[in-house]
Amino acid sequence: MVRRSKGTRSKTRQLMRKRPRQRGSPSATRVFQTFEEGEKASIVIDPSVHKGQPHRRFFGLTGTIVGKQGSAYLVEVRTGNKKKTLIVGPEHLKKQAA
């Protein structure tokens, strides 16, 4: 019997798929975007950038920017009754409309 892989990106064929015209590396504006503490941001994972990628369970959630760690941001997300702090690269974040 072969044992199935259970890595962090397992079962993400549809979830982490880009549309044909969006393929390739992200634009420089997306990579160098900045966030302020207390600002809301959505987690939208960019599959072409592996560094700073949060777990797929947090895809689509909206959180609050708590701080900065290197070039990545600390995002506080509520899952159920708990608050979790994620370390997410700026390529995987999208600003929320105010």
C-alpha positions in Angstrom: 0.0 0.0 0.0 1.1 3.5 -0.7 0.7 6.1 2.0 -0.9 9.4 0.9 0.9 12.6 1.5 -0.7 14.9 4.0 1.4 18.1 3.5 0.2 21.7 4.2 -0.9 22.1 0.6 -2.8 18.8 0.2 -6.3 19.0 -1.3 -5.7 22.5 -2.7 -5.9 21.9 -6.5 -9.1 24.0 -6.8 -8.5 26.3 -3.8 -5.1 27.6 -4.9 -5.7 27.9 -8.6 -5.2 31.1 -10.5 -7.2 32.2 -13.5 -5.3 32.0 -16.8 -4.7 35.8 -17.1 -3.6 36.1 -13.5 -0.8 33.4 -13.7 2.8 34.2 -12.9 4.4 36.1 -10.1 2.4 39.0 -8.5 3.0 42.6 -9.3 5.4 44.8 -7.4 2.6 46.8 -5.9 1.1 43.7 -4.3 4.5 42.6 -2.9 5.4 46.0 -1.4 1.9 47.0 -0.1 1.9 48.3 3.5 -0.6 47.9 6.3 -1.1 49.9 9.5 -1.8 48.3 12.9 -5.6 47.9 13.4 -6.3 47.8 9.7 -8.5 45.0 8.4 -7.1 42.6 5.7 -8.4 39.5 3.9 -6.2 36.5 3.5 -6.1 35.5 -0.1 -3.3 33.1 -0.7 -1.2 33.6 -3.8 -0.1 30.1 -4.9 2.9 31.4 -7.0 4.6 32.7 -3.8 5.4 30.0 -1.3 7.1 32.1 1.3 4.9 33.7 4.0 2.0 31.5 3.0 -0.6 30.8 5.7 -2.3 27.4 6.1 -5.1 26.8 3.6 -7.6 26.6 6.5 -7.4 30.5 6.8 -8.0 31.2 3.1 -10.7 33.8 2.7 -10.8 34.9 6.3 -10.6 38.5 7.4 -8.4 39.6 10.2 -6.8 42.6 11.9 -3.2 43.6 11.5 -1.6 43.4 14.9 2.1 44.1 14.1 5.0 43.4 11.8 7.6 40.7 11.9 10.4 41.2 9.3 8.7 41.8 6.0 5.6 39.8 7.0 2.6 41.0 9.1 1.0 39.5 12.2 -2.7 39.0 11.5 -5.2 38.2 14.2 -8.0 35.9 12.9 -11.0 34.6 14.8 -11.8 31.0 14.3 -14.8 29.9 16.3 -14.2 31.2 19.8 -10.4 31.5 19.6 -8.2 34.3 18.2 -5.2 33.1 16.3 -2.2 35.2 15.3 -0.8 34.3 11.8 2.4 35.4 10.2 1.5 36.3 6.7 3.5 37.8 3.8 2.0 40.9 2.1 1.5 39.0 -1.2 -1.2 36.9 0.6 -3.1 39.9 2.0 -5.8 42.1 0.5 -6.9 45.4 1.9 -10.5 45.7 3.1 -12.6 48.5 1.8 -13.1 51.0 4.6 
